[in-house]
Amino acid sequence: MPARDLPAFHLIQSSDLITKTIRGSSVPINALTDTTRISGTLTLAPLVAGQIITRGMILEVPDHSLLLNTFAVAVDGSRAMAFGGGLHAGAIVTAWNGNHQIAERIFVLNVRHIDTSSDADVLTRYIIVLAVPADLLKRNH
């Protein structure tokens, strides 16, 4: 469990974790108990000190270099941008502007489906959070 409060999209280090003995009936089925498997993962939402960590709270990062010198950037996306709803946290994508490739190997931190319905129309939107390299943001300003 976290030794202190951790922000969303924090790369968990072993020093961020503590262990504690808890009664079996108080432990969720999907609780993660092996700190070596939690170290090196990314928090998907803020975690509170002492909170039991479950599978849905963290994300495995296949290559930590994908997170070096990056900013979390939220993009308002369409169904097409979210690959028909198939895009998921942990994916690695290439960013395009029309026919021009902007960057490759962009790590997807999170994808949220937002269904905005009205009587006349249904608009499907996605909020896509990407780990965008700082140098890419500097080049495009």
N, CA and C of each residue as an Amber inpcrd file, in Angstrom:
protein
   423
   0.8440000  -1.1760000   0.0000000   0.0000000   0.0000000   0.0000000
   0.8870000   1.2370000   0.0000000   0.3500000   2.3790000  -0.4570000
   1.1620000   3.5910000  -0.4990000   1.5830000   4.0450000   0.9020000
   2.8250000   4.4350000   1.0280000   3.3350000   4.9760000   2.2860000
   2.8830000   6.4210000   2.4750000   2.5300000   7.0670000   1.3830000
   2.0700000   8.4650000   1.3860000   1.0670000   8.6200000   0.2530000
   0.3630000   9.7330000   0.2110000  -0.5470000   9.9890000  -0.8950000
   0.2560000  10.0870000  -2.1930000  -0.2500000   9.4440000  -3.2440000
   0.4250000   9.4650000  -4.5430000  -0.5120000  10.0790000  -5.5790000
  -0.0040000  10.9640000  -6.4410000  -0.8590000  11.5770000  -7.4620000
  -1.1440000  10.6170000  -8.6230000  -2.1070000  10.9500000  -9.4150000
  -2.3890000  10.1840000 -10.6370000  -1.1790000  10.2640000 -11.5590000
  -0.9240000   9.1960000 -12.2870000   0.1510000   9.0830000 -13.2590000
   1.5420000   9.1980000 -12.6200000   1.6300000   8.6870000 -11.4050000
   2.9030000   8.6390000 -10.6750000   3.5430000   7.2780000 -10.9100000
   4.8010000   7.2580000 -11.2550000   5.5380000   6.0080000 -11.4260000
   5.9560000   5.5260000 -10.0400000   5.3770000   4.4210000  -9.6010000
   5.5750000   3.9360000  -8.2380000   6.9660000   3.3240000  -8.0800000
   7.6500000   3.7680000  -7.0480000   8.9580000   3.2300000  -6.6710000
   8.7870000   2.4050000  -5.3990000   9.7270000   1.5370000  -5.1050000
   9.6240000   0.7100000  -3.8920000   9.5410000   1.5710000  -2.6360000
  10.1900000   2.7380000  -2.6470000  10.1500000   3.6350000  -1.4790000
   8.7700000   4.2630000  -1.2680000   7.8830000   4.1700000  -2.2670000
   6.5150000   4.6950000  -2.1410000   5.5980000   3.7160000  -1.4100000
   6.0740000   2.4960000  -1.1510000   5.2100000   1.4320000  -0.6510000
   5.5760000   0.9740000   0.7480000   4.5560000   0.5310000   1.4830000
   4.7330000  -0.1280000   2.7650000   3.8890000  -1.4020000   2.7520000
   4.1880000  -2.3100000   3.6430000   3.3620000  -3.5020000   3.7780000
   2.6960000  -3.4670000   5.1470000   1.5440000  -4.0820000   5.2130000
   0.7790000  -4.1070000   6.4570000  -0.0340000  -5.3970000   6.4780000
  -0.1340000  -6.0210000   7.6260000  -0.9410000  -7.2280000   7.7670000
  -2.3850000  -6.8210000   8.0220000  -3.2840000  -7.3730000   7.1970000
  -4.7150000  -7.0440000   7.2840000  -5.4950000  -8.3490000   7.3300000
  -6.5940000  -8.3620000   8.0930000  -7.4520000  -9.5530000   8.1420000
  -7.9100000  -9.9250000   6.7400000  -7.9150000 -11.2060000   6.4380000
  -8.2890000 -11.6940000   5.1160000  -9.6470000 -11.2330000   4.6400000
 -10.6320000 -11.1190000   5.5340000 -11.9780000 -10.7000000   5.1260000
 -12.0270000  -9.2320000   4.7140000 -11.0160000  -8.4580000   5.0590000
 -10.9730000  -7.0300000   4.7050000 -10.2260000  -6.7580000   3.4050000
  -9.6450000  -7.8020000   2.8370000  -8.8180000  -7.6310000   1.6380000
  -9.6450000  -7.9390000   0.3860000  -9.7360000  -6.9730000  -0.5480000
 -10.4730000  -7.2420000  -1.7930000  -9.8390000  -8.3990000  -2.5790000
 -10.6520000  -9.1140000  -3.3380000 -10.1710000 -10.2600000  -4.1200000
  -9.0750000  -9.8510000  -5.1020000  -9.1960000  -8.6500000  -5.6880000
  -8.2310000  -8.2080000  -6.6980000  -7.0930000  -7.3710000  -6.1070000
  -6.8780000  -7.4840000  -4.7830000  -5.7980000  -6.7380000  -4.1280000
  -4.4480000  -7.2570000  -4.5940000  -3.5060000  -6.3490000  -4.7330000
  -2.1340000  -6.7150000  -5.0900000  -1.3110000  -6.7410000  -3.8100000
  -0.6460000  -7.8400000  -3.5690000   0.0760000  -8.0050000  -2.3140000
   1.5900000  -8.0740000  -2.4920000   2.0560000  -8.2360000  -3.7000000
   3.4900000  -8.3470000  -3.9740000   4.0410000  -6.9860000  -4.3700000
   4.7730000  -6.3410000  -3.4580000   5.2770000  -4.9870000  -3.7330000
   6.2370000  -4.9590000  -4.9120000   6.9200000  -6.0650000  -5.1880000
   7.8400000  -6.0720000  -6.3330000   7.0700000  -5.9820000  -7.6530000
   5.8180000  -6.4440000  -7.6790000   4.9940000  -6.3390000  -8.8910000
   4.3510000  -4.9580000  -9.0150000   4.2330000  -4.2490000  -7.9030000
   3.6280000  -2.9110000  -7.9200000   4.6730000  -1.8640000  -8.2870000
   5.9110000  -2.0520000  -7.8080000   6.9950000  -1.1100000  -8.1400000
   7.1760000  -1.0560000  -9.6470000   7.3090000   0.1530000 -10.1750000
   7.4980000   0.3260000 -11.6100000   6.2050000   0.4670000 -12.3780000
   5.0640000   0.4170000 -11.6750000   3.7830000   0.6370000 -12.3420000
   3.3710000   2.0940000 -12.1840000   2.3380000   2.4750000 -12.8860000
   1.8610000   3.8550000 -12.9060000   0.4940000   3.9180000 -12.2430000
   0.2810000   4.9080000 -11.3930000  -1.0400000   5.0870000 -10.7830000
  -1.9880000   5.6750000 -11.8280000  -3.1960000   5.1440000 -11.9070000
  -4.1910000   5.6640000 -12.8560000  -5.0380000   6.7730000 -12.2470000
  -5.0450000   6.8420000 -10.9370000  -5.7820000   7.8730000 -10.1930000
  -4.9880000   8.1270000  -8.9110000  -5.3000000   9.2030000  -8.2090000
  -4.5920000   9.4260000  -6.9390000  -4.8290000   8.2590000  -5.9760000
  -3.7850000   7.8860000  -5.2370000  -3.8880000   6.8540000  -4.2150000
  -3.6320000   7.4910000  -2.8580000  -4.3880000   7.0540000  -1.8650000
  -4.2810000   7.5890000  -0.5140000  -3.3450000   6.7030000   0.3000000
  -2.5540000   7.3200000   1.1520000  -1.6490000   6.5580000   2.0160000
  -2.4420000   5.4970000   2.7770000  -1.9320000   4.2600000   2.7810000
  -2.5750000   3.1740000   3.5010000  -3.6880000   2.4720000   2.7400000
  -4.0060000   2.9300000   1.5430000  -5.0680000   2.3280000   0.7260000
  -4.5950000   1.0020000   0.1370000  -5.4740000   0.0030000   0.1250000
  -5.1510000  -1.2670000  -0.5220000  -5.1630000  -1.0470000  -2.0340000
  -4.1030000  -1.4560000  -2.7020000  -3.9790000  -1.2640000  -4.1540000
  -4.5640000  -2.4850000  -4.8640000  -5.4520000  -2.2190000  -5.8160000
  -6.0500000  -3.2890000  -6.6150000  -5.6170000  -3.1400000  -8.0750000
  -5.8760000  -4.1800000  -8.8660000  -5.4200000  -4.2080000 -10.2670000
  -5.8580000  -2.9890000 -11.0710000  -7.0700000  -2.5230000 -10.8960000
  -7.5730000  -1.4200000 -11.6980000  -7.0080000  -0.0610000 -11.3470000
  -6.1980000   0.0280000 -10.3030000  -5.6460000   1.3090000  -9.8620000
  -4.2980000   1.6410000 -10.4870000  -3.6550000   0.6240000 -11.0590000
  -2.3090000   0.8340000 -11.5920000  -2.2150000   0.2870000 -13.0130000
  -1.1650000   0.6940000 -13.6930000  -0.9390000   0.2870000 -15.0750000
   0.5170000  -0.1260000 -15.2310000   0.7390000  -1.2860000 -15.8260000
   2.1080000  -1.7040000 -16.1140000   2.6520000  -0.8870000 -17.2800000
   3.8870000  -0.4780000 -17.1720000   4.5470000   0.3250000 -18.2040000
   5.6050000  -0.5540000 -18.8640000   5.4420000  -0.8710000 -20.1670000
   6.3690000  -1.7970000 -20.8150000   7.7790000  -1.2420000 -20.9780000
   7.8860000   0.0760000 -21.0760000   9.1860000   0.7130000 -21.2990000
   9.1550000   2.0650000 -20.5890000   9.8730000   2.1760000 -19.4880000
   9.8340000   3.4050000 -18.6910000  10.3470000   4.6280000 -19.4490000
  11.1010000   4.4280000 -20.5120000  11.5810000   5.5610000 -21.3000000
  10.4080000   6.3070000 -21.9680000   9.2610000   5.6260000 -22.0940000
   8.0740000   6.2810000 -22.6670000   7.5280000   7.3770000 -21.7620000
   7.9680000   7.4030000 -20.5010000   7.4740000   8.3890000 -19.5410000
   8.4900000   9.4760000 -19.2160000   9.7410000   9.2960000 -19.6410000
  10.7840000  10.2680000 -19.3120000  10.5190000  11.6080000 -19.9860000
  10.6200000  12.6840000 -19.2140000  10.4540000  14.0510000 -19.7230000
   9.1510000  14.2190000 -20.5060000   8.0510000  13.7510000 -19.9200000
   6.7450000  13.8810000 -20.5690000   5.7900000  14.6810000 -19.6980000
   4.7410000  15.1660000 -20.3340000   3.6240000  15.8090000 -19.6560000
   2.3770000  14.9910000 -19.9650000   1.4900000  14.8720000 -18.9950000
   0.1920000  14.2350000 -19.2420000  -0.6890000  15.2700000 -19.9290000
  -1.1400000  14.9520000 -21.1350000  -1.9580000  15.8680000 -21.9270000
  -3.2760000  15.1820000 -22.2700000  -4.3840000  15.8310000 -21.9270000
  -5.7090000  15.2810000 -22.2350000  -6.1650000  15.8140000 -23.5880000
  -6.6600000  14.9090000 -24.4210000  -7.1290000  15.2390000 -25.7620000
  -8.6030000  14.8680000 -25.8510000  -9.4150000  15.7890000 -26.3460000
 -10.8320000  15.5150000 -26.5860000 -10.9080000  14.7720000 -27.9120000
 -11.2880000  13.5010000 -27.8520000 -11.2300000  12.6710000 -29.0460000
 -12.5680000  12.1320000 -29.4960000 -12.5820000  11.7040000 -30.7270000
 -13.7740000  11.1020000 -31.3300000 -13.6940000   9.5860000 -31.2240000
 -14.7660000   8.9310000 -31.6460000 -14.7890000   7.4650000 -31.6720000
 -13.6760000   6.9370000 -32.5900000 -13.4450000   7.6120000 -33.7140000
 -12.3910000   7.1880000 -34.6390000 -11.0110000   7.3090000 -33.9830000
 -10.7870000   8.3980000 -33.2550000  -9.4990000   8.5860000 -32.5810000
  -9.2690000   7.5310000 -31.5030000 -10.3550000   7.0090000 -30.9490000
 -10.2670000   5.9820000 -29.9130000 -10.3890000   4.5820000 -30.5160000
 -10.1500000   4.4840000 -31.8290000 -10.1980000   3.2090000 -32.5500000
 -11.5020000   2.4700000 -32.2730000 -12.6040000   3.2160000 -32.3920000
 -13.9300000   2.6240000 -32.2020000 -14.1790000   2.1650000 -30.7840000
 -13.4700000   2.7290000 -29.8360000 -13.6100000   2.3370000 -28.4400000
 -12.5890000   1.3040000 -28.0120000 -11.7100000   0.8900000 -28.9270000
 -10.7190000  -0.1370000 -28.6230000  -9.4190000   0.3840000 -28.0240000
  -9.2260000   1.6960000 -28.0260000  -8.0030000   2.2650000 -27.4500000
  -8.0490000   2.1100000 -25.9360000  -6.9330000   1.7840000 -25.3250000
  -6.9070000   1.5490000 -23.8860000  -5.6160000   2.0820000 -23.2750000
  -5.6610000   2.3060000 -21.9730000  -4.4680000   2.7140000 -21.2400000
  -3.3940000   1.6510000 -21.4280000  -2.1760000   2.1010000 -21.6640000
  -1.0600000   1.1850000 -21.8790000  -0.7050000   0.9990000 -23.3430000
  -1.5790000   1.4650000 -24.2340000  -1.2860000   1.3560000 -25.6680000
  -0.1730000   2.3490000 -26.0340000   0.5140000   2.0500000 -27.1040000
   1.5410000   2.9530000 -27.6330000   1.0900000   3.3440000 -29.0360000
   0.9690000   4.6530000 -29.2750000   0.3880000   5.1440000 -30.5230000
   1.3330000   6.1010000 -31.2380000   1.0030000   6.3740000 -32.4880000
   1.6890000   7.3820000 -33.2930000   0.7280000   8.5480000 -33.4630000
   1.2270000   9.7610000 -33.2850000   0.3960000  10.9560000 -33.4140000
   0.5460000  11.5490000 -34.8090000  -0.5980000  11.8850000 -35.4260000
  -0.6370000  12.4450000 -36.7700000  -1.4260000  13.7490000 -36.7720000
  -1.0660000  14.6290000 -37.6780000  -1.8410000  15.8320000 -37.9660000
  -2.0910000  15.7950000 -39.4670000  -3.2710000  15.2990000 -39.8380000
  -3.5410000  15.0870000 -41.2600000  -2.6440000  13.9740000 -41.7710000
  -1.8470000  14.2670000 -42.8000000  -0.9160000  13.2880000 -43.3630000
   0.4920000  13.4180000 -42.8030000   0.6600000  14.2950000 -41.8140000
   1.9760000  14.5680000 -41.2430000   2.1290000  13.8730000 -39.8920000
   3.1430000  12.9930000 -39.7940000   3.4070000  12.3280000 -38.5190000
   4.0810000  13.3110000 -37.5750000   3.4960000  13.4660000 -36.3870000
   4.0420000  14.3930000 -35.3860000   5.0260000  13.6680000 -34.4690000
   4.6350000  12.4810000 -34.0180000   5.4840000  11.7260000 -33.0950000
   5.0780000  10.2650000 -33.1060000   6.0320000   9.4150000 -32.7630000
   5.7150000   8.0030000 -32.6120000   6.0460000   7.5770000 -31.1930000
   5.5180000   6.4230000 -30.8020000   5.7280000   5.8730000 -29.4630000
   5.2410000   6.8050000 -28.3610000   3.9960000   7.2230000 -28.4860000
   3.3390000   8.0190000 -27.4470000   2.5590000   7.0360000 -26.5680000
   2.7860000   7.0900000 -25.2670000   2.1540000   6.1640000 -24.3300000
   0.7790000   6.6960000 -23.9210000  -0.2430000   5.8520000 -24.0110000
  -1.6040000   6.2200000 -23.6100000  -1.7480000   5.9550000 -22.1170000
  -2.0060000   7.0280000 -21.3610000  -2.1450000   6.9200000 -19.9090000
  -3.5550000   6.5240000 -19.4890000  -4.5490000   7.0200000 -20.2110000
  -5.9300000   6.7340000 -19.8380000  -6.8570000   7.0540000 -20.9970000
  -7.9880000   6.3710000 -21.0410000  -9.0310000   6.6320000 -22.0350000
 -10.3660000   6.5830000 -21.3070000 -11.1280000   7.6410000 -21.4110000
 -12.4510000   7.6990000 -20.7780000 -13.5060000   7.9570000 -21.8380000
 -14.5190000   7.1030000 -21.8400000 -15.6560000   7.2650000 -22.7550000
 -16.6680000   8.1950000 -22.0900000 -17.1140000   9.1930000 -22.8290000
 -18.1340000  10.1200000 -22.3420000 -19.2910000  10.0640000 -23.3140000
 -20.4460000   9.6410000 -22.8410000 -21.6300000   9.5500000 -23.6920000
 -22.5200000  10.7400000 -23.3880000 -22.6030000  11.6720000 -24.3250000
 -23.4300000  12.8520000 -24.1700000 -24.6880000  12.6410000 -24.9960000
 -25.7790000  12.3540000 -24.3390000 -27.0200000  12.0350000 -25.0440000
 -28.0300000  13.1660000 -24.9200000 -28.7750000  13.3490000 -25.9740000
 -29.9300000  14.2350000 -25.9430000 -31.0280000  13.5290000 -26.7250000
 -32.2360000  14.0590000 -26.6830000 -33.3490000  13.4210000 -27.4040000
 -33.0840000  13.3650000 -28.9010000 -32.4610000  14.3890000 -29.4410000
 -32.2900000  14.4860000 -30.8860000 -30.9980000  13.8420000 -31.3930000
 -30.0020000  13.7280000 -30.5140000 -28.6910000  13.3300000 -31.0050000
 -27.9200000  12.6040000 -29.9220000 -27.0520000  11.7160000 -30.3320000
 -26.1340000  11.0660000 -29.3940000 -24.7260000  11.3430000 -29.9060000
 -23.9350000  11.9550000 -29.0540000 -22.5560000  12.2800000 -29.4110000
 -21.6320000  11.4530000 -28.5230000 -20.7770000  10.6640000 -29.1250000
 -19.8320000   9.8560000 -28.3740000 -18.4850000  10.5490000 -28.4050000
 -17.9570000  10.8070000 -27.2090000 -16.6580000  11.4600000 -27.0780000
 -15.7620000  10.6240000 -26.1880000 -14.4850000  10.8280000 -26.3580000
 -13.4860000  10.1820000 -25.5240000 -12.5090000  11.2370000 -25.0370000
 -12.1000000  11.1120000 -23.8030000 -10.9880000  11.9100000 -23.2940000
  -9.8000000  10.9470000 -23.2610000  -8.7790000  11.2810000 -24.0200000
  -7.5930000  10.4420000 -24.1480000  -6.4380000  11.1840000 -23.4900000
  -5.8040000  10.5510000 -22.5060000  -4.6790000  11.1690000 -21.8090000
  -3.4050000  10.5040000 -22.3010000  -2.5010000  11.3360000 -22.8110000
  -1.2560000  10.8630000 -23.4160000  -0.0420000  11.3700000 -22.6460000
   1.0220000  10.5940000 -22.6180000   2.3100000  11.0330000 -22.0780000
   3.0810000  11.6400000 -23.2480000   2.9890000  12.9550000 -23.3820000
   3.5820000  13.6590000 -24.5260000   4.9710000  14.1760000 -24.1460000
   5.9890000  13.8370000 -24.9480000   7.3450000  14.3120000 -24.6620000
   7.4070000  15.8390000 -24.6170000   8.1240000  16.3540000 -23.6170000
   8.2360000  17.8010000 -23.4430000   8.8090000  18.4780000 -24.6820000
   9.7860000  17.8490000 -25.3470000  10.3810000  18.4660000 -26.5300000
   9.3660000  18.6020000 -27.6680000   8.4030000  17.7120000 -27.7480000
   7.3490000  17.8090000 -28.7620000   6.4660000  19.0200000 -28.4910000
   6.1550000  19.2740000 -27.2230000   5.3410000  20.4320000 -26.8780000
   6.0950000  21.7270000 -27.1800000   7.3920000  21.7370000 -26.9320000
   8.2090000  22.9370000 -27.2130000   8.2880000  23.2210000 -28.7110000
   8.4150000  22.1600000 -29.5330000   8.5190000  22.3290000 -30.9910000
   7.2540000  22.9040000 -31.5950000   6.1000000  22.5990000 -31.0090000
   4.8330000  23.0070000 -31.5780000   4.2950000  24.3020000 -30.9740000
   5.1280000  25.0510000 -30.2510000   4.7110000  26.3600000 -29.7340000
   5.4590000  27.4630000 -30.4020000
